[in-house]
Every structure is written in C-alpha cells, then in structure tokens.
Amino acid sequence: MKRELFNQIVKDIAKFQGLTRDCANLLINKYVNVSPNAIHSILSAEMMQKMKTCRNKLHGIRYNHYGNYEKARKDGERPGIIVRMAAKTNLPPALLARVILEHHFQSTNKKFSRADISQLMKDTTRIQDVDLAYEIYLCVLYDDRNGLISDSVCLTIGNEYEAKLQYYLNECNASYSTEDDLRARGYDKTPDVKLEIPVAVDGFIINWIESKGRFGSPDIHKTHVKEQFLSYWNRFGPGLVIYWFGFVDDIVEPNEKKFIITDHFPENIVHMNPTIPQL
C-alpha cells in the first residue's frame, strides 16, 4: 500500500465520530480496493494509539459519565444508554462501561478491586443491578476493539495464520521448529518458525519466518524491528517477515540484509541440495 493511501485512511479514522464497527463499515465501503482485513487491522492499531490519550476523557472530574448514565436511566431511555454515550463522546464502549461500573460501586460504598471489576466485565450476570448488568453486557458486545471479544479475535487470527504458515511449510517439505519447540530448548525471544535447513527466496537466505496476522504500518513495523526482528537476526541470521494483511510499501528497505518482507508465503523457494558439491 502506498504511504499516501495509508495516511488518508488514518485521517478518516481520526475524524470519525461514533462506534468503531461503524467506522470499519464506512472505510470498507469507501476503500473498495483495500482488503477488509487490512482496514480492520489499521483501525485496531489506531484505536490502540487512541486509548493512550483518552484517559483524561474517561476519568477526568469534568466528565460525569456515571451521572449522565443515571440521569438517562431515570428519564426512561431505552437500553443501550452507555453504548450511545460512547458513540456520542467517541470513547470505546467497554472502557466507558468499566468506568461507570467502578462509579456504581463507589456510589454504593462497596469495596472493590480492579480484579473484581474485570471479573464482572467477563460475567455480567454477577452484577446485581439487572439494568446495569444489561448495559455492561451490550458494551462488551458492541466494542469490537477492546475487551474480551477483541482479545479473542486477535488471538484466533494469530493462531490461524501461524497454522497457515506451517501448512505451507509442510507442503514444500521444509524442516522447521516452532516457537514452542524453541522455548522448550531455553530460547527466550523466538520467531514463529526456525528453519532447520535454510532456504532461499530470490537469492536471499532465510533462516527464520515471523508470521504477522495484521497490517504492517510504519510505526508497528518499527516497533517489531526493535523488539523482535533484530533479536532473531542476531541469534539466527537473516529471515522472512510475512504481514498477511499487507504493509506500507516504504517500510521495505532496498538494501536490507537482515530480513525480507512479503504479504504472502513465497512461491519461489529454493531448497539446499546437499548432493551438489560445494566449491
């Protein structure tokens, strides 16, 4: 993806007011040539960044979220009050629900811990106030970027594409160790796959492969390079990074010798032939 297109998508996300699921639908309909997976991945990354800056809007004393919820409830508004509040204030529903739940306990002088709140967010049937329990439940359902549903989706996608990578490796008869295999041997930072016998892709020797079930934005890639890829290169030599949902073109360095980047499993893999004498 060209940097200009990526920047335009990010701009549209920044100026959108409402729920992220509605933002995703708008972007998918607008950018028809961009895969929905890439759109969702970019949106999730931008929401993660936004969460770092919305703390004051969630907890600031000038924002009386619990009072507004109680007023709407007494006025007889239909269920979905907190979800509508989240859309209006441009806050994640699950995070706003958590704040309101905390204030609910404070108003009743009940002792609670962060762990207690987390358990109630996971199982809203344990909230004694039936109306509030339903409101919290709706927020968990409607928030597709934070909380239980989002965490489950991210974990499932990661596992799916790791399994996809292993399927392709098995199909091409590659010998490899998984991340679990490597950790069992005592390695700490490990790629998804370490090839037991290196292969070549367009003349580039591959010793390891990292599978990313996400879009490779410049900021995300920079973080991965610092926290993961350089460690893999130091320990195992050059490797391959797959951003299955695509990436911004200019993250690829033409003279990069540590790893190559692609958005699919390579088709032109060359295996080492031990029967050919080395000169």
CYANA upper distance limits for C-alpha pairs under 8 A (distance plus 0.5 A):
  1 MET  CA      5 LEU  CA      7.31
  1 MET  CA      6 PHE  CA      7.31
  1 MET  CA    246 GLY  CA      7.61
  1 MET  CA    247 PHE  CA      6.47
  1 MET  CA    248 VAL  CA      5.25
  1 MET  CA    249 ASP  CA      5.99
  2 LYS  CA      6 PHE  CA      6.96
  2 LYS  CA    248 VAL  CA      6.33
  2 LYS  CA    249 ASP  CA      6.18
  2 LYS  CA    250 ASP  CA      8.13
  3 ARG  CA      7 ASN  CA      6.60
  3 ARG  CA    248 VAL  CA      6.33
  3 ARG  CA    249 ASP  CA      7.35
  3 ARG  CA    250 ASP  CA      7.59
  4 GLU  CA      8 GLN  CA      6.78
  5 LEU  CA      9 ILE  CA      6.88
  6 PHE  CA     10 VAL  CA      6.81
  6 PHE  CA    248 VAL  CA      7.58
  7 ASN  CA     11 LYS  CA      6.65
  8 GLN  CA     12 ASP  CA      6.77
  9 ILE  CA     13 ILE  CA      6.83
  9 ILE  CA     27 LEU  CA      7.97
 10 VAL  CA     14 ALA  CA      6.71
 10 VAL  CA     42 ILE  CA      8.20
 10 VAL  CA     43 LEU  CA      8.32
 10 VAL  CA     46 GLU  CA      7.90
 11 LYS  CA     15 LYS  CA      6.88
 12 ASP  CA     16 PHE  CA      6.66
 12 ASP  CA     27 LEU  CA      8.41
 13 ILE  CA     23 CYS  CA      7.50
 13 ILE  CA     43 LEU  CA      7.50
 13 ILE  CA     46 GLU  CA      8.16
 16 PHE  CA     23 CYS  CA      7.19
 17 GLN  CA     87 ALA  CA      7.44
 17 GLN  CA     88 LYS  CA      7.75
 17 GLN  CA     89 THR  CA      8.40
 17 GLN  CA     90 ASN  CA      6.12
 18 GLY  CA     22 ASP  CA      7.56
 18 GLY  CA     23 CYS  CA      7.76
 18 GLY  CA     86 ALA  CA      7.93
 18 GLY  CA     87 ALA  CA      4.59
 18 GLY  CA     88 LYS  CA      6.70
 18 GLY  CA     89 THR  CA      8.16
 18 GLY  CA     90 ASN  CA      5.86
 19 LEU  CA     23 CYS  CA      6.96
 19 LEU  CA     86 ALA  CA      7.91
 19 LEU  CA     87 ALA  CA      5.69
 19 LEU  CA     90 ASN  CA      7.57
 19 LEU  CA     92 PRO  CA      7.96
 19 LEU  CA    143 ASP  CA      8.29
 20 THR  CA     24 ALA  CA      6.57
 20 THR  CA     43 LEU  CA      8.37
 20 THR  CA    143 ASP  CA      8.03
 20 THR  CA    144 ASP  CA      7.66
 20 THR  CA    145 ARG  CA      7.86
 21 ARG  CA     25 ASN  CA      6.92
 21 ARG  CA    142 TYR  CA      8.33
 21 ARG  CA    143 ASP  CA      8.26
 21 ARG  CA    144 ASP  CA      7.18
 22 ASP  CA     26 LEU  CA      6.76
 23 CYS  CA     27 LEU  CA      6.74
 24 ALA  CA     28 ILE  CA      6.62
 24 ALA  CA     39 ILE  CA      7.44
 24 ALA  CA     40 HIS  CA      6.94
 24 ALA  CA     43 LEU  CA      7.68
 25 ASN  CA     29 ASN  CA      6.69
 26 LEU  CA     30 LYS  CA      6.64
 27 LEU  CA     31 TYR  CA      6.32
 27 LEU  CA     39 ILE  CA      7.45
 28 ILE  CA     32 VAL  CA      6.53
 28 ILE  CA     34 VAL  CA      8.01
 28 ILE  CA     35 SER  CA      8.30
 28 ILE  CA     36 PRO  CA      6.46
 28 ILE  CA     39 ILE  CA      7.22
 34 VAL  CA     38 ALA  CA      7.24
 34 VAL  CA     39 ILE  CA      7.48
 35 SER  CA     39 ILE  CA      6.99
 35 SER  CA    245 PHE  CA      8.12
 36 PRO  CA     40 HIS  CA      6.62
 37 ASN  CA     41 SER  CA      6.60
 37 ASN  CA    214 ARG  CA      8.25
 37 ASN  CA    245 PHE  CA      6.48
 38 ALA  CA     42 ILE  CA      6.60
 38 ALA  CA    214 ARG  CA      7.57
 38 ALA  CA    215 PHE  CA      6.08
 38 ALA  CA    245 PHE  CA      5.55
 38 ALA  CA    246 GLY  CA      7.10
 39 ILE  CA     43 LEU  CA      6.60
 40 HIS  CA     44 SER  CA      6.59
 41 SER  CA     45 ALA  CA      6.79
 41 SER  CA    214 ARG  CA      6.03
 41 SER  CA    215 PHE  CA      6.11
 41 SER  CA    245 PHE  CA      8.20
 42 ILE  CA     46 GLU  CA      6.75
 42 ILE  CA    215 PHE  CA      6.87
 42 ILE  CA    217 SER  CA      8.10
 43 LEU  CA     47 MET  CA      6.67
 44 SER  CA     48 MET  CA      6.77
 44 SER  CA    145 ARG  CA      6.54
 45 ALA  CA     49 GLN  CA      7.02
 46 GLU  CA     50 LYS  CA      6.71
 47 MET  CA     51 MET  CA      6.65
 47 MET  CA    145 ARG  CA      7.69
 48 MET  CA     52 LYS  CA      7.50
 49 GLN  CA     53 THR  CA      7.85
 50 LYS  CA     54 CYS  CA      6.96
 51 MET  CA     55 ARG  CA      7.68
 54 CYS  CA     58 LEU  CA      6.75
 54 CYS  CA     91 LEU  CA      8.12
 55 ARG  CA     59 HIS  CA      6.53
 55 ARG  CA     60 GLY  CA      8.15
 56 ASN  CA     60 GLY  CA      5.21
 57 LYS  CA     63 TYR  CA      7.24
 58 LEU  CA     63 TYR  CA      7.70
 58 LEU  CA     65 HIS  CA      8.46
 58 LEU  CA     91 LEU  CA      8.38
 58 LEU  CA     95 LEU  CA      8.38
 58 LEU  CA     96 LEU  CA      7.15
 58 LEU  CA     99 VAL  CA      7.56
 59 HIS  CA     63 TYR  CA      7.62
 59 HIS  CA     99 VAL  CA      7.91
 64 ASN  CA     68 ASN  CA      6.69
 65 HIS  CA     69 TYR  CA      6.64
 65 HIS  CA     96 LEU  CA      8.45
 65 HIS  CA     99 VAL  CA      8.47
 65 HIS  CA    100 ILE  CA      7.12
 66 TYR  CA     70 GLU  CA      6.64
 66 TYR  CA     99 VAL  CA      8.36
 66 TYR  CA    100 ILE  CA      5.63
 66 TYR  CA    103 HIS  CA      6.88
 66 TYR  CA    104 HIS  CA      7.88
 67 GLY  CA     71 LYS  CA      6.63
 68 ASN  CA     72 ALA  CA      6.69
 69 TYR  CA     73 ARG  CA      6.62
 69 TYR  CA     81 ILE  CA      7.34
 69 TYR  CA     82 ILE  CA      7.27
 69 TYR  CA    100 ILE  CA      8.44
 70 GLU  CA     74 LYS  CA      6.68
 71 LYS  CA     75 ASP  CA      6.63
 72 ALA  CA     76 GLY  CA      7.01
 72 ALA  CA     77 GLU  CA      6.17
 72 ALA  CA     81 ILE  CA      7.61
 73 ARG  CA     77 GLU  CA      6.24
 73 ARG  CA     81 ILE  CA      8.10
 77 GLU  CA     81 ILE  CA      7.50
 79 PRO  CA    134 TYR  CA      8.35
 79 PRO  CA    135 GLU  CA      7.20
 80 GLY  CA     84 ARG  CA      6.72
 80 GLY  CA    135 GLU  CA      6.41
 80 GLY  CA    138 LEU  CA      7.15
 80 GLY  CA    139 CYS  CA      8.43
 81 ILE  CA     85 MET  CA      6.68
 81 ILE  CA    135 GLU  CA      7.44
 82 ILE  CA     86 ALA  CA      6.57
 82 ILE  CA     93 PRO  CA      7.49
 82 ILE  CA     96 LEU  CA      7.92
 82 ILE  CA     97 ALA  CA      7.15
 82 ILE  CA    135 GLU  CA      6.89
 82 ILE  CA    136 ILE  CA      8.22
 82 ILE  CA    139 CYS  CA      7.51
 83 VAL  CA     87 ALA  CA      6.83
 83 VAL  CA     93 PRO  CA      6.11
 83 VAL  CA    135 GLU  CA      8.26
 83 VAL  CA    138 LEU  CA      7.65
 83 VAL  CA    139 CYS  CA      6.20
 83 VAL  CA    142 TYR  CA      7.91
 84 ARG  CA     88 LYS  CA      6.64
 85 MET  CA     89 THR  CA      6.59
 86 ALA  CA     90 ASN  CA      6.11
 86 ALA  CA     91 LEU  CA      5.32
 86 ALA  CA     92 PRO  CA      6.59
 86 ALA  CA     93 PRO  CA      5.69
 86 ALA  CA     96 LEU  CA      7.16
 87 ALA  CA     91 LEU  CA      7.05
 87 ALA  CA     92 PRO  CA      8.43
 87 ALA  CA     93 PRO  CA      8.20
 91 LEU  CA     95 LEU  CA      8.00
 91 LEU  CA     96 LEU  CA      7.21
 92 PRO  CA     96 LEU  CA      6.76
 92 PRO  CA    143 ASP  CA      7.06
 92 PRO  CA    145 ARG  CA      8.33
 92 PRO  CA    146 ASN  CA      7.62
 93 PRO  CA     97 ALA  CA      6.47
 93 PRO  CA    139 CYS  CA      5.52
 93 PRO  CA    140 VAL  CA      7.65
 93 PRO  CA    142 TYR  CA      7.53
 93 PRO  CA    143 ASP  CA      6.08
 94 ALA  CA     98 ARG  CA      6.71
 94 ALA  CA    136 ILE  CA      8.07
 94 ALA  CA    139 CYS  CA      5.73
 94 ALA  CA    140 VAL  CA      5.90
 94 ALA  CA    143 ASP  CA      6.42
 94 ALA  CA    146 ASN  CA      6.90
 94 ALA  CA    147 GLY  CA      6.88
 95 LEU  CA     99 VAL  CA      6.93
 95 LEU  CA    146 ASN  CA      8.07
 96 LEU  CA    100 ILE  CA      6.81
 97 ALA  CA    101 LEU  CA      6.55
 97 ALA  CA    135 GLU  CA      8.34
 97 ALA  CA    136 ILE  CA      6.17
 97 ALA  CA    139 CYS  CA      6.98
 98 ARG  CA    102 GLU  CA      6.69
 98 ARG  CA    117 ILE  CA      7.70
 98 ARG  CA    121 MET  CA      7.85
 98 ARG  CA    136 ILE  CA      8.36
 99 VAL  CA    103 HIS  CA      6.85
100 ILE  CA    104 HIS  CA      6.60
101 LEU  CA    105 PHE  CA      7.05
101 LEU  CA    117 ILE  CA      7.94
101 LEU  CA    136 ILE  CA      8.44
102 GLU  CA    106 GLN  CA      6.87
102 GLU  CA    117 ILE  CA      7.59
103 HIS  CA    107 SER  CA      6.53
104 HIS  CA    108 THR  CA      7.02
105 PHE  CA    109 ASN  CA      6.68
105 PHE  CA    110 LYS  CA      5.82
105 PHE  CA    111 LYS  CA      7.71
105 PHE  CA    112 PHE  CA      7.70
106 GLN  CA    110 LYS  CA      6.70
106 GLN  CA    111 LYS  CA      8.17
112 PHE  CA    116 ASP  CA      6.42
112 PHE  CA    117 ILE  CA      7.73
113 SER  CA    117 ILE  CA      7.00
114 ARG  CA    118 SER  CA      6.70
115 ALA  CA    119 GLN  CA      6.72
116 ASP  CA    120 LEU  CA      6.84
117 ILE  CA    121 MET  CA      6.67
118 SER  CA    122 LYS  CA      6.82
119 GLN  CA    123 ASP  CA      6.65
120 LEU  CA    124 THR  CA      5.68
120 LEU  CA    125 THR  CA      8.24
120 LEU  CA    126 ARG  CA      6.67
120 LEU  CA    127 ILE  CA      7.01
121 MET  CA    136 ILE  CA      7.63
121 MET  CA    137 TYR  CA      8.17
121 MET  CA    140 VAL  CA      8.09
122 LYS  CA    148 LEU  CA      7.67
124 THR  CA    133 ALA  CA      5.80
124 THR  CA    134 TYR  CA      7.90
124 THR  CA    136 ILE  CA      7.35
124 THR  CA    137 TYR  CA      6.58
125 THR  CA    133 ALA  CA      7.02
126 ARG  CA    133 ALA  CA      8.39
127 ILE  CA    132 LEU  CA      7.98
127 ILE  CA    133 ALA  CA      5.89
128 GLN  CA    133 ALA  CA      7.79
129 ASP  CA    133 ALA  CA      6.53
130 VAL  CA    134 TYR  CA      6.82
131 ASP  CA    135 GLU  CA      6.85
132 LEU  CA    136 ILE  CA      6.65
133 ALA  CA    137 TYR  CA      6.63
134 TYR  CA    138 LEU  CA      6.69
135 GLU  CA    139 CYS  CA      6.92
136 ILE  CA    140 VAL  CA      6.86
137 TYR  CA    141 LEU  CA      6.86
138 LEU  CA    142 TYR  CA      6.54
139 CYS  CA    143 ASP  CA      6.43
140 VAL  CA    147 GLY  CA      7.31
140 VAL  CA    148 LEU  CA      7.74
140 VAL  CA    149 ILE  CA      7.85
141 LEU  CA    149 ILE  CA      7.80
143 ASP  CA    147 GLY  CA      7.79
143 ASP  CA    149 ILE  CA      8.20
143 ASP  CA    150 SER  CA      8.15
144 ASP  CA    149 ILE  CA      6.89
144 ASP  CA    150 SER  CA      5.82
145 ARG  CA    149 ILE  CA      8.35
145 ARG  CA    150 SER  CA      5.57
146 ASN  CA    150 SER  CA      5.85
146 ASN  CA    151 ASP  CA      7.67
147 GLY  CA    151 ASP  CA      6.61
148 LEU  CA    152 SER  CA      6.64
149 ILE  CA    153 VAL  CA      6.66
150 SER  CA    154 CYS  CA      6.67
151 ASP  CA    155 LEU  CA      6.68
152 SER  CA    156 THR  CA      6.57
153 VAL  CA    157 ILE  CA      6.61
154 CYS  CA    158 GLY  CA      6.68
155 LEU  CA    159 ASN  CA      6.74
156 THR  CA    160 GLU  CA      6.50
157 ILE  CA    161 TYR  CA      6.77
157 ILE  CA    213 GLY  CA      6.62
158 GLY  CA    162 GLU  CA      6.74
158 GLY  CA    212 LYS  CA      7.58
158 GLY  CA    213 GLY  CA      5.92
159 ASN  CA    163 ALA  CA      6.63
160 GLU  CA    164 LYS  CA      6.68
161 TYR  CA    165 LEU  CA      6.58
161 TYR  CA    211 SER  CA      7.29
161 TYR  CA    212 LYS  CA      7.98
161 TYR  CA    213 GLY  CA      6.46
161 TYR  CA    244 TRP  CA      8.37
162 GLU  CA    166 GLN  CA      6.83
162 GLU  CA    192 ASP  CA      7.69
162 GLU  CA    211 SER  CA      6.62
163 ALA  CA    167 TYR  CA      6.64
164 LYS  CA    168 TYR  CA      6.93
165 LEU  CA    169 LEU  CA      6.79
165 LEU  CA    211 SER  CA      7.63
165 LEU  CA    265 PHE  CA      7.79
166 GLN  CA    170 ASN  CA      6.58
167 TYR  CA    171 GLU  CA      6.69
168 TYR  CA    172 CYS  CA      6.89
168 TYR  CA    265 PHE  CA      7.76
169 LEU  CA    173 ASN  CA      6.70
169 LEU  CA    174 ALA  CA      5.76
169 LEU  CA    175 SER  CA      8.27
170 ASN  CA    174 ALA  CA      6.47
170 ASN  CA    175 SER  CA      8.44
174 ALA  CA    195 LEU  CA      7.84
174 ALA  CA    197 ILE  CA      8.06
175 SER  CA    195 LEU  CA      6.48
175 SER  CA    196 GLU  CA      5.92
175 SER  CA    197 ILE  CA      6.78
176 TYR  CA    193 VAL  CA      6.89
176 TYR  CA    194 LYS  CA      6.01
176 TYR  CA    195 LEU  CA      4.72
176 TYR  CA    196 GLU  CA      5.44
176 TYR  CA    197 ILE  CA      7.96
177 SER  CA    181 ASP  CA      6.18
177 SER  CA    182 LEU  CA      7.12
177 SER  CA    193 VAL  CA      6.22
177 SER  CA    194 LYS  CA      5.68
177 SER  CA    195 LEU  CA      6.88
177 SER  CA    196 GLU  CA      7.35
178 THR  CA    182 LEU  CA      6.86
178 THR  CA    191 PRO  CA      8.45
178 THR  CA    192 ASP  CA      6.32
178 THR  CA    193 VAL  CA      5.25
178 THR  CA    194 LYS  CA      6.98
179 GLU  CA    183 ARG  CA      6.73
179 GLU  CA    190 THR  CA      6.40
179 GLU  CA    191 PRO  CA      6.60
179 GLU  CA    192 ASP  CA      5.39
179 GLU  CA    193 VAL  CA      6.50
179 GLU  CA    194 LYS  CA      8.22
180 ASP  CA    184 ALA  CA      6.66
181 ASP  CA    185 ARG  CA      7.14
182 LEU  CA    186 GLY  CA      7.23
182 LEU  CA    187 TYR  CA      6.21
182 LEU  CA    190 THR  CA      7.28
183 ARG  CA    187 TYR  CA      5.32
183 ARG  CA    188 ASP  CA      6.75
183 ARG  CA    190 THR  CA      7.79
189 LYS  CA    228 GLN  CA      7.65
189 LYS  CA    231 SER  CA      7.59
189 LYS  CA    232 TYR  CA      7.88
190 THR  CA    232 TYR  CA      7.20
191 PRO  CA    208 TRP  CA      7.09
191 PRO  CA    209 ILE  CA      6.84
191 PRO  CA    210 GLU  CA      5.82
191 PRO  CA    228 GLN  CA      8.42
191 PRO  CA    232 TYR  CA      7.13
192 ASP  CA    208 TRP  CA      8.29
192 ASP  CA    209 ILE  CA      6.73
192 ASP  CA    210 GLU  CA      5.61
192 ASP  CA    211 SER  CA      6.88
193 VAL  CA    208 TRP  CA      6.09
193 VAL  CA    209 ILE  CA      5.69
193 VAL  CA    210 GLU  CA      7.06
194 LYS  CA    207 ASN  CA      6.69
194 LYS  CA    208 TRP  CA      4.86
194 LYS  CA    209 ILE  CA      7.03
195 LEU  CA    199 VAL  CA      8.45
195 LEU  CA    206 ILE  CA      8.27
195 LEU  CA    207 ASN  CA      5.80
195 LEU  CA    208 TRP  CA      6.00
195 LEU  CA    209 ILE  CA      8.30
196 GLU  CA    207 ASN  CA      8.15
197 ILE  CA    207 ASN  CA      7.94
197 ILE  CA    272 MET  CA      8.14
198 PRO  CA    205 ILE  CA      7.07
198 PRO  CA    206 ILE  CA      6.00
198 PRO  CA    207 ASN  CA      5.43
198 PRO  CA    271 HIS  CA      7.95
198 PRO  CA    272 MET  CA      7.75
199 VAL  CA    205 ILE  CA      6.32
199 VAL  CA    206 ILE  CA      5.84
199 VAL  CA    207 ASN  CA      7.57
199 VAL  CA    269 ILE  CA      7.06
199 VAL  CA    270 VAL  CA      6.23
199 VAL  CA    271 HIS  CA      5.47
199 VAL  CA    272 MET  CA      6.82
200 ALA  CA    204 PHE  CA      5.69
200 ALA  CA    205 ILE  CA      4.96
200 ALA  CA    206 ILE  CA      6.26
200 ALA  CA    269 ILE  CA      6.27
200 ALA  CA    270 VAL  CA      5.52
200 ALA  CA    271 HIS  CA      7.10
200 ALA  CA    272 MET  CA      8.46
201 VAL  CA    205 ILE  CA      7.06
201 VAL  CA    206 ILE  CA      7.65
201 VAL  CA    266 PRO  CA      7.62
201 VAL  CA    268 ASN  CA      6.64
201 VAL  CA    269 ILE  CA      5.62
201 VAL  CA    270 VAL  CA      6.94
202 ASP  CA    268 ASN  CA      7.59
202 ASP  CA    269 ILE  CA      8.21
204 PHE  CA    260 ILE  CA      8.50
205 ILE  CA    238 PRO  CA      7.06
205 ILE  CA    239 GLY  CA      7.65
206 ILE  CA    237 GLY  CA      8.49
206 ILE  CA    238 PRO  CA      6.23
206 ILE  CA    239 GLY  CA      4.97
206 ILE  CA    240 LEU  CA      6.69
206 ILE  CA    259 PHE  CA      8.36
207 ASN  CA    236 PHE  CA      6.92
207 ASN  CA    237 GLY  CA      6.78
207 ASN  CA    238 PRO  CA      6.42
207 ASN  CA    239 GLY  CA      5.61
207 ASN  CA    240 LEU  CA      8.34
208 TRP  CA    232 TYR  CA      8.26
208 TRP  CA    236 PHE  CA      7.67
208 TRP  CA    237 GLY  CA      8.45
208 TRP  CA    238 PRO  CA      7.70
208 TRP  CA    239 GLY  CA      5.15
208 TRP  CA    240 LEU  CA      6.73
209 ILE  CA    239 GLY  CA      6.26
209 ILE  CA    240 LEU  CA      5.21
209 ILE  CA    241 VAL  CA      6.29
209 ILE  CA    242 ILE  CA      8.00
210 GLU  CA    240 LEU  CA      6.87
210 GLU  CA    241 VAL  CA      5.37
210 GLU  CA    242 ILE  CA      6.74
211 SER  CA    241 VAL  CA      6.79
211 SER  CA    242 ILE  CA      5.64
211 SER  CA    243 TYR  CA      7.16
211 SER  CA    244 TRP  CA      8.00
212 LYS  CA    241 VAL  CA      8.01
212 LYS  CA    242 ILE  CA      6.39
212 LYS  CA    243 TYR  CA      5.42
212 LYS  CA    244 TRP  CA      6.72
213 GLY  CA    243 TYR  CA      6.82
213 GLY  CA    244 TRP  CA      5.96
213 GLY  CA    245 PHE  CA      7.08
214 ARG  CA    243 TYR  CA      6.52
214 ARG  CA    244 TRP  CA      6.73
214 ARG  CA    245 PHE  CA      5.78
214 ARG  CA    246 GLY  CA      8.06
215 PHE  CA    243 TYR  CA      6.42
215 PHE  CA    244 TRP  CA      7.51
215 PHE  CA    245 PHE  CA      5.27
215 PHE  CA    246 GLY  CA      5.66
215 PHE  CA    247 PHE  CA      5.87
216 GLY  CA    220 ILE  CA      6.72
216 GLY  CA    221 HIS  CA      6.26
216 GLY  CA    243 TYR  CA      6.42
216 GLY  CA    245 PHE  CA      8.12
216 GLY  CA    246 GLY  CA      6.74
216 GLY  CA    247 PHE  CA      4.61
216 GLY  CA    248 VAL  CA      6.82
217 SER  CA    221 HIS  CA      6.46
217 SER  CA    247 PHE  CA      6.37
217 SER  CA    248 VAL  CA      6.21
217 SER  CA    251 ILE  CA      8.31
218 PRO  CA    222 LYS  CA      6.55
218 PRO  CA    248 VAL  CA      7.26
218 PRO  CA    251 ILE  CA      6.51
219 ASP  CA    223 THR  CA      6.82
220 ILE  CA    224 HIS  CA      6.76
221 HIS  CA    225 VAL  CA      6.58
221 HIS  CA    251 ILE  CA      7.85
222 LYS  CA    226 LYS  CA      6.86
223 THR  CA    227 GLU  CA      6.53
224 HIS  CA    228 GLN  CA      5.74
224 HIS  CA    229 PHE  CA      6.72
225 VAL  CA    229 PHE  CA      5.14
225 VAL  CA    230 LEU  CA      6.25
226 LYS  CA    230 LEU  CA      6.68
227 GLU  CA    231 SER  CA      7.76
228 GLN  CA    232 TYR  CA      6.93
229 PHE  CA    233 TRP  CA      6.73
229 PHE  CA    259 PHE  CA      8.47
230 LEU  CA    234 ASN  CA      6.60
230 LEU  CA    258 LYS  CA      8.17
231 SER  CA    235 ARG  CA      6.75
232 TYR  CA    236 PHE  CA      6.17
232 TYR  CA    237 GLY  CA      7.47
232 TYR  CA    238 PRO  CA      8.48
232 TYR  CA    239 GLY  CA      8.44
233 TRP  CA    237 GLY  CA      4.87
233 TRP  CA    238 PRO  CA      5.87
233 TRP  CA    239 GLY  CA      7.50
233 TRP  CA    258 LYS  CA      6.55
233 TRP  CA    259 PHE  CA      8.20
237 GLY  CA    258 LYS  CA      7.55
238 PRO  CA    257 LYS  CA      7.37
238 PRO  CA    258 LYS  CA      5.09
238 PRO  CA    259 PHE  CA      5.62
239 GLY  CA    258 LYS  CA      7.09
239 GLY  CA    259 PHE  CA      5.08
239 GLY  CA    260 ILE  CA      7.13
240 LEU  CA    259 PHE  CA      5.73
240 LEU  CA    260 ILE  CA      5.53
240 LEU  CA    261 ILE  CA      6.52
240 LEU  CA    262 THR  CA      8.25
241 VAL  CA    259 PHE  CA      7.38
241 VAL  CA    260 ILE  CA      6.70
241 VAL  CA    261 ILE  CA      5.35
241 VAL  CA    262 THR  CA      6.94
242 ILE  CA    261 ILE  CA      6.40
242 ILE  CA    262 THR  CA      5.52
242 ILE  CA    263 ASP  CA      5.70
242 ILE  CA    264 HIS  CA      6.74
242 ILE  CA    265 PHE  CA      7.71
243 TYR  CA    247 PHE  CA      6.99
243 TYR  CA    261 ILE  CA      7.90
243 TYR  CA    262 THR  CA      6.79
243 TYR  CA    263 ASP  CA      5.29
243 TYR  CA    264 HIS  CA      7.90
244 TRP  CA    262 THR  CA      8.32
244 TRP  CA    263 ASP  CA      5.13
244 TRP  CA    264 HIS  CA      6.39
245 PHE  CA    263 ASP  CA      6.97
246 GLY  CA    262 THR  CA      8.25
246 GLY  CA    263 ASP  CA      5.66
247 PHE  CA    251 ILE  CA      8.13
247 PHE  CA    263 ASP  CA      7.86
252 VAL  CA    256 GLU  CA      8.26
252 VAL  CA    260 ILE  CA      8.23
252 VAL  CA    261 ILE  CA      7.29
256 GLU  CA    260 ILE  CA      7.72
262 THR  CA    266 PRO  CA      8.36
